[in-house]
Amino acid sequence: MRTIHIGHSPDADDIFMYYAIAFGWVGNTLHFCNQALDIQTLNLAALKGEFDISAISFALYPLIFKQQALLRTGVSFGEGYGPKLIKLKNKSLKKSFKVALSGEHTTNALLFKIAYPQAKIIYKNFLEIEKAVLEGEVDAGVLIHESILTYDERLEVECEIWDIWCDLNRQNLPLPLGGMCLRRSIPLNVAIECEEILTKAVQVALNNKALLSQMLLERNLIRVDAKKLECYLNLYANAHSVTLSPIQLQALEILFKIGFDKGFYPESFEITDCLIPTNYQILRNQ
């Protein structure tokens, strides 16, 4: 049985979408070996090709599209919500304010840099950002993942990253946040099978949401309580996470074009060339 090394984040949505495989709910002929790492560590690992399959920030993908194919499943988009730029209440921010972001290659970092080009950026683990703002280490910070659900009452939202995205795309498209990529060196028939298994895992998780959520909570596999888990999964692990839709692909095309036009990416490309050609398996079996 071939082993596939997969990296995902320890965040509730990634854990939820993967663990149908870990619990043996999805039968397959591949053995998945998983490792949970924070998103920026995963982004750096994807740059080096360390995993066969890795969760990534969508904003990273244009830097690795020649080495990695983009999977259609396990995706997280914001629909009227997303990361939040927060600061102390009643604090005014100068143009060159100091801000903490969760990673250089995250989608929120890309959009933040476009909207606030003069800000002084430091990078921290997302779990440390709220504390850095409260203690005055930085003037502001961008909260991501479950941190957007609740934060200290001394803080307020300066700007929604969703609003920056809407101003840039002008089409009210969903905000591309995270997805998965697969090394192009993996044989095509194996790559197709990987995508099929992972897609099935997301669908099985959604079909058994209550049971899977209970099992994750009982095993202390996630950082949030039951109420926050329900809320978080509704945001980022839902029916729109199973497979990329045409509007999600359009949103990705716009995100990558904006990044290229603003000088963050060295070249442009066709996103359809980066998806696994599933028709190969059909032709192969004929």
N, C-alpha and C positions, 0 to 999 in steps of 0.2 A: 504494500500500500504506500503510495507516494505521500510524503509529508509536505504540507504547505505551511510556511511560517507567516503568520499574520500579526500585524500590530494594530491595536485599536486603543482608544483612550479609555480611562476609567470612568468616564462620564456616563450618566444614566442612560442616555440614548444609545451610545455605542454598545454598552454592556447588554442592554435590552435586545438590540438587533442582532447580536452575535450569539447569545447564550443558548438559543435553541439548538445550536450545534454542540456547544459544550455539554449540554444536558442529554445529548443523544436523541433529540427529537427529530433530527433530520438525517436520515440514512444516506450514506454516500460511500464511494470507493476511495476517498481521499482522507488522509489524517491531517487535521488542522492543529497546529501548535500555536497558541496565542500568547501574546504579551501585552500588558496594559501600560501605556506611557502617556505623559501629557502631550498635548497636541503639537507644541513646538518641537519637542523631542522627536515626535513622529515625522514632522515636516523635514527635519534635518536628516532623519534616517531614510526618508524617501529620496532626498537629494543624493544620498550615497547608495541607494538601492539595497539597503540592508535586509528588507523583508520581501517575501514574494508578493504579499498583498499588504497594503497599509492604508489606514485612515489618514486623510490629509485635510488641510484647509484648501478650499477650492482656489484661493488666490495663489497658492504655490504651483498649481498644475502647469501653467505656461513655462515654468522653468525646468520641467522634467518630462514634457510631452513626448520627446524623442525616445526616452528610455522606459516610460511607463504608459500603459493604456488606462483609460478612465472607465471604471466600472459604472454600470447603470444603477446599481442598488446601494442601499445603506446610506442614502443621501439625507442631508438636513438643510432645509431652507427656512428662512424667516418669512412669515406672511403677515406683515404689519407690525412685526416685532423683531428683536434681535439684540445685539450688544448695546450697552448704554454707557455713554460718557458721563461720569458722575464727579461731583465736587462737594466741598462743604457748603452748607446752606449759606446764602447771602455772600458768598465769596465771588469776587470778580476775577475773571481770567484775562491776563494780558495776552497779546498775540504770541509771545514766546513762552507761554506757560509750560511747566514741566509736567509730563504725563507718563503714567505707567501703562504699558500695553502688554498683552499676554504672549506676544511672540512676533518676530520680524516678518514671518511669512503668512500670518493669519489674514483672513479676509477683512476683519475689522481694522487691522493695521494698515492695509492698503487703502481702504476708504478714508480712514482717519488722516493719513498723510496727504491725501488729495484735498481734504477739506481744511486741514490745519497745517499748511506747509512750514510755518515758522515755529511750531511747537518743538520743545526739547524732549526727546523720547528716551525712556529707559524701558528695559524689558524685565518682567518679573513673572513668576508663576501666577496664574490667574487667582489662586487662592490667597495670595499675599497682597493683591492690589487694593482691596478695600481698606486694609490696615495701613497701607502706605499713604493713602489719602487722609485717613483719620489722624495719623501721627504727623502729618505735614512733610513727609519725605518727598511727596509730589503734590502739585496743585490739583491734579485730577487723575482719573484712571478710567479705563474702559473695562466694564464688567462683562463677562461672558458666561456661558453654561448656566448652571443653576444659581450662580451669583446674581443673575438678573431678577430672580423671583423675590428675594428679600434682602435688604441691606439696612445698615444702621440709620436710625431716624435723623441723625445729624447730617446726612447726605441728601443731595438732590440731583436730579438728572439735568445736566447741561444740554445734552443733545442725544438724540437717538441715532444710531448708525443707520437704522432703517430710513430715516429722513434724508441723510446724506445720499444713500443709495437711490432713493426716489428722485432727488434733485438731479442726479447724474444720468439715470436711465430714462426718466420722463415717460415711462410706460406702465408704472405700477407693477413691475415684474417682481416675482418672489426673490428674496435676497439669498444668493448662494453662500452657504457657510462651510459645510463639510461634506466630503465624499470619500471615495476609496479608489485606489489605483493598484495596478498589477504590473509586475515587471514584464516587458515585452519579450524577454528571453525565454519565458515559459512557453512550451509548445502550445499551439493554438487550440488543439482539442482539449488540453488540460485547462487552459484559460477559460474556455467556454463552460466547462464543467464547474470550475470555481465560481463563476458568476451565477450559474444556475443554482448551485447549493446555497450561496449567500443570499440570493433573491428568495429562495424558498424559506430560509431561516427567518428573514424579516417578515414574510407573510405568515409563517407559523407563529411567530412571536405576537403579531397583531391579533391573530385568530384566538390566541390563548393569553391575552394580555393580563387578565386578573390573576391567573395561576402563576404565570411567569413572574409577574411583579412580586407576588407573595414569596416565591422561592428566592428571588434576588434579595428581598428585604430580610428574610429569615437567615440567609447565609452572609449577611453584612457585605454584600458585593458592591453596594452603592453608597454614596455619601448622604443621601437625602432620606427623609421620612416618607411614609406612604402618601400623604397629601401632596407633598412637593413632587414626588415621583409621578403621580398621576398628571399633575399640571405640566411638568417638564416633558413627559412623553407626548402629551397632546400637542406640544409646540414642535418638537424636533424628531419624534419617532412615531410617525402616523402613516396614513394611507398614501401620502405623497412621498414616503421614503422607500417604497418598494421598488420602483423603477423610474428612471428619468422620463419625465413627460416632455412634450414639445415645448411648452412654455418654460419649463426648467432649463431645457437646452438653450432656448433663446436667451434666458437670463445669464447663463454661463457665457454665451457668445458675447453678450454686451459687457459683462464684467471683464473678460479678457481683452476686448477691444479698448475699453476705457483704460485698463492698465497699460496696454501697448501705446495708446495715444499719449498717455501721460509720462511715458519713458520708463516704466517699471519693468517692462519685458523687452527682450532683445529682438523678438520676431513674432509675427502673427501666424496663425495656422487655422485649419478647418477642424472644428471639434468633431465632426462626423468621422474624420480620419483617425480619431483617437479612441473610438469605441470598438469593442471586440466584435468582429464580423460574425454574428451568430449563424448566418446562412451557410457558413463553411461546413458546419456539422451536418446539415441537411444534405448538401451536395456530396459530402464524403460518404454518407451512408446510402446514397442512391446506387 
